[in-house]
Amino acid sequence: MTQFQLTQTVPETACRNGKLSPGSRVVPEETPIALSYGGSTHAVMMATPGDLEDFAVGFSLTEGIIAAPVEIESIEAVADGSGIDLQIMLKDAQNDALTARRRHMAGPVGCGLCGIESIEQAVRKTPLVSGSSLRLSEQQIIEAVSLLHGQQPLHFETRAVHGAAFYVPGKGLIAVREDVGRHNALDKLVGAAARAGYSGADGAVVVTSRVSVEMVQKTAIIGSPFIIAISAPTALAIRTADEAGMTLIALVRGEDFETFTHPDRIRSGAIADVA
């Protein structure tokens, strides 16, 4: 697939110690990316133009367009003026199903619900997370976030993107994806995990952003019983996670964190043992 530039170096004027001086800074690209199925645009998202196959697969999964990556026939990224058109061809049965329920939406960064046609679509039923016996210790929760801090090269270069990762006890972070949009980063992670054949039930989703209801819904769709975040959740995200049977952990700072739903999955241990 075509590779697109992820960053730009731009001039700046910095004020430090009361003095102005010219300089430069690396900033991330933010590009309109259309997700098209069978030649018809389904959504346009503002996103970082990297890991586009993961994005196409993850978005298709979390939107309920497909149930598995094998239902996609092909993916092609086509430069289209000032943006990118992700042309996704579905297998016949999935294409027919999508055509039957076609809807259009457009989502700017940080808003994955724009353009839907009814309140019912915004509060769609979240799958119940079941079939996972995964439990995490306090130390593992802290480790998951600590590892993500060290595996965000685009963020370290720009200080302007979100990260999403999949943590498996004993293996660490087995997939990490970044994007200017937190929803996009999670979609890319979902796509990467699905394409690699990972089971959501085996690990926890870790994000650098706040937890919105859609972040909970996307995590539930892949069957992960944990969502762990650095920032705070919304009230609706908490209610949704509780109803879905998911453990929502947020505000992970150093050795401190807060659990909002289903704390029974956490194995209590000695925080002092963490290296």
Secondary structure as the mmCIF struct_conf table of DSSP 4:
data_model
#
loop_
_struct_conf.conf_type_id
_struct_conf.id
_struct_conf.beg_label_comp_id
_struct_conf.beg_label_asym_id
_struct_conf.beg_label_seq_id
_struct_conf.end_label_comp_id
_struct_conf.end_label_asym_id
_struct_conf.end_label_seq_id
STRN STRN1 THR A 7 ARG A 16
TURN_TY1_P TURN_TY1_P1 ASN A 17 GLY A 18
STRN STRN2 LYS A 19 PRO A 28
STRN STRN3 THR A 31 TYR A 37
TURN_TY1_P TURN_TY1_P2 GLY A 38 GLY A 39
STRN STRN4 SER A 40 ALA A 47
BEND BEND1 PRO A 49 ASP A 51
HELX_RH_AL_P HELX_RH_AL_P1 LEU A 52 THR A 62
TURN_TY1_P TURN_TY1_P3 GLU A 63 GLY A 64
BEND BEND2 ILE A 65 ILE A 65
BEND BEND3 ALA A 67 ALA A 68
HELX_RH_3T_P HELX_RH_3T_P1 PRO A 69 GLU A 71
STRN STRN5 ILE A 72 ASP A 80
TURN_TY1_P TURN_TY1_P4 GLY A 81 SER A 82
STRN STRN6 GLY A 83 LEU A 90
HELX_RH_AL_P HELX_RH_AL_P2 ASP A 92 ALA A 100
TURN_TY1_P TURN_TY1_P5 ARG A 101 ARG A 101
STRN STRN7 MET A 105 GLY A 107
TURN_TY1_P TURN_TY1_P6 VAL A 109 GLY A 110
BEND BEND4 GLY A 112 LEU A 113
TURN_TY1_P TURN_TY1_P7 CYS A 114 GLY A 115
BEND BEND5 GLU A 117 GLU A 117
HELX_RH_AL_P HELX_RH_AL_P3 ILE A 119 ALA A 122
TURN_TY1_P TURN_TY1_P8 VAL A 123 VAL A 123
HELX_LH_PP_P HELX_LH_PP_P1 ARG A 124 LEU A 128
BEND BEND6 GLY A 131 GLY A 131
STRN STRN8 LEU A 136 SER A 137
HELX_RH_AL_P HELX_RH_AL_P4 GLU A 138 HIS A 149
TURN_TY1_P TURN_TY1_P9 GLY A 150 GLY A 150
BEND BEND7 GLN A 151 GLN A 151
HELX_RH_AL_P HELX_RH_AL_P5 PRO A 153 THR A 158
BEND BEND8 ARG A 159 ARG A 159
STRN STRN9 HIS A 162 VAL A 168
TURN_TY1_P TURN_TY1_P10 PRO A 169 LYS A 171
STRN STRN10 GLY A 172 ASP A 179
BEND BEND9 VAL A 180 GLY A 181
HELX_RH_AL_P HELX_RH_AL_P6 ARG A 182 ALA A 196
TURN_TY1_P TURN_TY1_P11 GLY A 197 GLY A 197
HELX_RH_3T_P HELX_RH_3T_P2 GLY A 200 ASP A 202
BEND BEND10 GLY A 203 GLY A 203
STRN STRN11 ALA A 204 VAL A 207
BEND BEND11 THR A 208 SER A 209
STRN STRN12 VAL A 211 VAL A 211
HELX_RH_AL_P HELX_RH_AL_P7 VAL A 213 ILE A 221
TURN_TY1_P TURN_TY1_P12 ILE A 222 GLY A 223
BEND BEND12 PRO A 225 PRO A 225
STRN STRN13 PHE A 226 ALA A 229
BEND BEND13 ILE A 230 SER A 231
HELX_LH_PP_P HELX_LH_PP_P2 ALA A 232 ALA A 232
STRN STRN14 PRO A 233 PRO A 233
HELX_LH_PP_P HELX_LH_PP_P3 THR A 234 THR A 234
HELX_RH_AL_P HELX_RH_AL_P8 ALA A 235 ALA A 244
TURN_TY1_P TURN_TY1_P13 GLY A 245 GLY A 245
STRN STRN15 THR A 247 ARG A 253
TURN_TY1_P TURN_TY1_P14 GLY A 254 GLU A 255
STRN STRN16 ASP A 256 THR A 259
BEND BEND14 THR A 261 THR A 261
HELX_RH_3T_P HELX_RH_3T_P3 PRO A 263 ARG A 265
STRN STRN17 ILE A 266 ARG A 267
HELX_RH_3T_P HELX_RH_3T_P4 ILE A 271 ASP A 273
#
